[in-house]
Amino acid sequence: MRLMLLTNGIIYAEDGTKHALRMKNGKIVSFETGEHGEDAIVLPDGYQVLPGFLDLHIHGAGGADTMDATPDALATIARRLAERGTTGFLATTITQSKEQIEAALANVASYQQQSEGGAAVLGIHLEGPFISPKRAGAQPTEHIQPGSVQLFQRWQQLANGAIRLVTLAPEEDEDYQLTTHLQETGVVASIGHSDATFDEVNEAVEKGISHATHLFNQMRGLHHREPGVAGAVFLNEAIRTELITDGMHVSPPMVQLSFRHIGAERLILITDAMRAQCMPEGKYELGGQEVFVEGNAARLADGTLAGSILTLSQALHNVMEYTGCTMWDVIQMASTNPAKELGIENEKGSIAIGKDADLVVLDEQNEVYMTIIAGEIAYQREEA
């Protein structure tokens, strides 16, 4: 029955800014100030309260990876994400052997039943193995295979229904059987690691594709005679698309172009982070491959980008710098759109009465000061 009051901040509520917010039993119950009790948190002037960030594409953080297939790994990721303002995420797999993928899926299903603290595991993003070997990137090619409804059904059962989003190459999916099955069973079908043509993408959208995985990266690019996957994403308004705004996966001018022409309504900020997020430079592992982290980049030995070390809190800074977008735009791209994509917008993704009390408090420099998950303080920065 704990009641908590946040006051004196700039609260970005669904219907405009407020200056006080009450929480009870993990929910937002009012925007009334009332009496300040012992549980009141009076924020410094200029601090901002946003809906918690939701990351639909993240492999790992803090030295841990989804493919480690242990509860401790997921707990580490959840804890480190909370420190950066992320309140929920899809644990993301990578193309690997069936046995390794199945171990990771079963681990997430088990963890969801018992997890406490940190960012919530909202489900699984199955990235591969149903992708194009021509656009593998850091996905190990030896484990890539064509789309399979039978195999997916086995994996979804093993995951206890936790697979919420699947990245696949529709041109590798015979007669769009898997794409159609995903759409019919309420799983987001995402085009990614794909060499599809513009026409193939639009046909796949008719069969169920509604999402695109990391725009521009490992997809057929924009060409003046063949718009490719990227061109189809720009023009087909049925597709919401992920965007990595670390300044390397997509150059700042291309982020600006995407924002201007796709807009905050269809863009979703993601990190695609691997285990080196929030860790020092050095040698790490992704999908059984050595990854070398130097500066702000994570690369395979041949120079291929291997995920990122970006956080959504840094993505906020970058996208505002690259595009001049507003905080309302950031909220839509980092919180509201991901919630809509998962069909959980009635509970998460914005600040409104009755919704989950998942919040991030930013200071005047837009740095994370506090993260609240289900009405409990999951992280608070220690002041020097």
N, C-alpha and C positions, 0 to 999 in steps of 0.2 A: 504493500500500500504506500510505498515511498512516493512523495510528491517533491518535485524539483522545479524551481523557478529560475529561468534565465532572464536577466533584465539589463537594460542600459545599452544593449547592442543594437546593431542594424540587422534586423531579422528579415531575410529574403523569403517571405511567405508567398504562397501560391497566388494570393490576390493583392500583393503589394507589400511594402515594407512595414514591419511592426517593431515595437521596442520592448516587448516582454513576451515570454512564452512559458507556459506551464506544462509539465509532463507528469503522468501518473501511470504506473503499471506498464511502462514501456511505450506509451502512446502520448501524442500531443493532445492536450485536453482543452486549452484555451489560450488566448492572447491577452488575458487580463493580468494586471500587475498585482493588485490586492496588497495584502500585508507581506512584508519580507520576513520569512521564518529563518530558522537556522540552516535550512537547505537552499537558501537563495544564493545564486551566483551573480554577483554584480560585475558585469564586464567593464573593462576600461573603455573610455570614450573612443569611438571610431572602430571598435571591433565589430566583425561581421559574422552572422550566423547563416550558414548555407545548409541545404540538404546534403547528407553524406554522399561522397563520390561512390560510384559503382563501376567496377572494372570488369568488363566482359571478356577480357583477353589478357590473362597473366599466368605465366608458367611458374614463377617462383619469386622469392625475396629472402633476404637475411640468411643466405647460404642454403636454403631449402628449395625443393622443386616438387611439383605435383607428382612427377614420375618417380620420386623416392618411395612413394606408396606406403608412407608411415603416418600415423596420427601426429607424431611430433613435427613432421615436416609441414603439415597443414596448419598446425597450431602456430608454428614459427611465422609462416606467411601471414596468417590472420593477425598476429600481434604486430608485425612490422607494418602492415598496411594501415592499421589503425593509427599508427604514429604519423602517417602521412595523409590522414583525412579520409581514407577509403573505408566505408562501412560495410560493403558487401562486394563479392567477386565470384566469378566463375573460375574454378580451378581448371586450368587448361593443360591438356595433354599434348604430346608430340608424336609424330609417326615413329613407331617402334614395333617390336615383335608383339604378336597377339597376347602372349603371356604377360609381358610388361604392361601393356595397356590395360589388360584385365585386372592386374594387381592394383593399378592406380584407380580404376573405376570402383572396385570393391572397397578400397580404402576411403574414398570420398563418401560413398554411401554409408559406411559405418561411422565416419567422423560426423556427418550431418546429424546423426541420431544422438550424439553425446557432446558436441562441441560447446565450449563455454568461453566467453571472452574473445576479444579481438573482432576483426571483420567477419561477417557471416559468410559462410560458403553457400552461395545461392544455387549452386549446381555445377555442372561440368560443361566446359567447352571442349568438344572433341575436334582437335585440329589435326586432320589426317586420320588414317592413312589413305583416305579416298581422294587423292589429289593428283595433279599432273607431274610426272617426273621431269617435264620440261621447265617447270616453275617450282622446283623443290626448295630452293634457298637452303636454309639450315636443316631442313627435314631429311633424315637419312633415306636415300633413294631405295636401298635394298628392301625396305619394309613397305613401300608404297604399293597399293593394290586398287583395283577398280571398285566402284561403288557396289555395296552388297547389302540388300535389305535383310537377308538372313543373318549375316554377321552383326549388323547394327541391332537387330532385335535381341540377339543373344547378349550383346553388351548393355543394352538398355535395361534388360532384366537383371543383369549382374549389378548394374548401378542403381537398382531400385527406382528407376525412372528419373534419375538425377541428371541425365544428359539433356541440356536445355538448348544447346546451339552446336551445330556441326559445320565445320569448314570442309568444303568439297569442291572438286572440279567437275562441273556438270557434264563437260564433254567426255569425261571418263566414267560417267554414270549411264549405262546402257538404257536407252528409252526413258531416261530420267526417273527410273524406278525408285531409287533411294530418295531423290529430291521430292518426289510426289509423296512417298511414305512419310517423310519428315513433316511435310506440310499437313498431311492428314492426321498426324498424331500430335500436333501442337509443338513440334520442335523447330526452332529457327534454322532454316537452311541458308547457309552463307556461301557465296562464291568466293573462293580464295585459292592461292597456289594454282591458278588456272590459266591456260593458254587459249581459252574460248574466244571466238570471234564476237563481234558486236551482235550479229544476228543470233548466234547461239546463246548469248547471255539473255537477250530479250525473250527467246523461246523458253529458256530455263525459268525466267521470272513467271511466265504463264503456268509453269509446272510447280512453282512453289518457292523459288529463290526470293528472299526479301531482305537480304543483308549481304554486305561485302566485307571481307576480312582485310585488314590493313591496306587501305586504298593506295594504289600505285605499286606496293611492294609485292613482288612475285605474282604479278598478273600481266596479261598482255596489255601493253601501254597504249597511250593515245597516239595515233598516227593519222595524218591528213587523208589517207585513203582507206584506212581501216581503224575505226575508233576504238576497237578492242574492248576489253573488260572495263578499263578506266573510263572510256567514253560512254559506255552504256550506263555506268554508275552516275555520271554527270547528268545524263539525259532522262533516265528512267526513274521517275519519282516514286516508284514502288520499292526502291532500295534505300535502306539506311546503311550508312557505311562507317566503318572504323577509320580512325586516323591517328597515326603516331606523330606527336608534335615534339620530337626531341631535336629537330633541326638537322638530323642526319638521314633518317629513313625517308623523310620528305623535306625538301628544302623549304625555307621560310616563304619564298615567293609562291611556291606551289600550295603551301598551306593557305596563304592568302587567296589564291585563285579558287581553291576548293571552298573556302568559307564564303566568298562572294557569289559563287555560282551554284553550290549545293545548299549552303545555308545552315544555320544552327538547327533548323527543323529536322535535317536528315543526318547530320554528322554526330558521331559518337567518339569521344576521346577515350583511347585505350593506351595501355603501356606496352603490352607484349613483353613485359619484363621477365628476365630469367633470374636464376638464383643469386646473381651478383648485385641485384638491386639492394641498396642500403649497405653495401659491402665495399671494402677497399679494392684497389686495382690488383690484378693478378690473374692466375689461371683457374678456370672453372670448367664445368661440364654441362652440356645440354644434349639430350638425346644420344648419349654415348660418345659425344664428340668433344674435343678440347676447345674451349672458348677462352679467348684472351681479352681481358678488360683493361683498356687504357683510356684515360680521359673519360669522355661520356659515351664511349662506344664499346660494344661487345661483338667480337668478330671471331670466325673460324680462322684456322691457320692460313687459308687461301684468301682471306680478306672479306669473305661474305659476312654481312651483318647477321648476327645470331641472337635475335630478340634485342631487347634494350635493357637499360638500367634506369629508365625513366620512372618517375612517380607521377600520379595524377595531380598532386599538389604542384609539381614543377611544370606539368603540362598546362596547368592553369596560367602560370606566369608566361609560358612561351606563346600560347595561342593568343593571349591578350597583346603581347608584344608584336607578334607577327601580323595580326589582323586588325588590331584596334577594336576588337569586340568588347561588349559590355560584360559585367558580371552576370547579368541575366542570361546572356548567350552561353557563358561557361556553364551555368547551372543546367541549362537545357542539354548541352552536349555531354556533360560529365555525370549528370544525375537523372534528369527527367527522361531523356531518350533511352538510356539503358534500361530503365524501369519499364518503359513502354514496350521495348523490344522483348522483354521477358514476360510481359503481361502482368506485372506486379505494381502497376502505377497507382492502384487503389491503396497500397500500403507504403510504397517507397517512392523516392525520386523527387519529391517536393515537400514543402512544409505546409501542412494543413491540419485542421482539427480532425482527429480520428486516425491520422497516419502514424506510422512507426516513428518514434523519437530517435531517429538516426541523423545526427547533425555534426557539422564540422564548424569550429569557431576559428576565424582568421584574424590576425592582428592587423594593424594599419599598413603593414608591408605585404599583406596577403600571405603571410606564413602561418602554418598550422599552430594554433595555441592549444586547442582542446578538441577531442573527438568523443562524441556521445553515441553509444550504440544501445538501442532498446532502453533508452532512458537512464543508462548507467555511464559514468565517465570511464571510457576505455583508455584514454590517454590524456595527459595534461603536461605541457611543457614545463620543465623546471626553470625558474627564473634565476639568472646569475646573481 
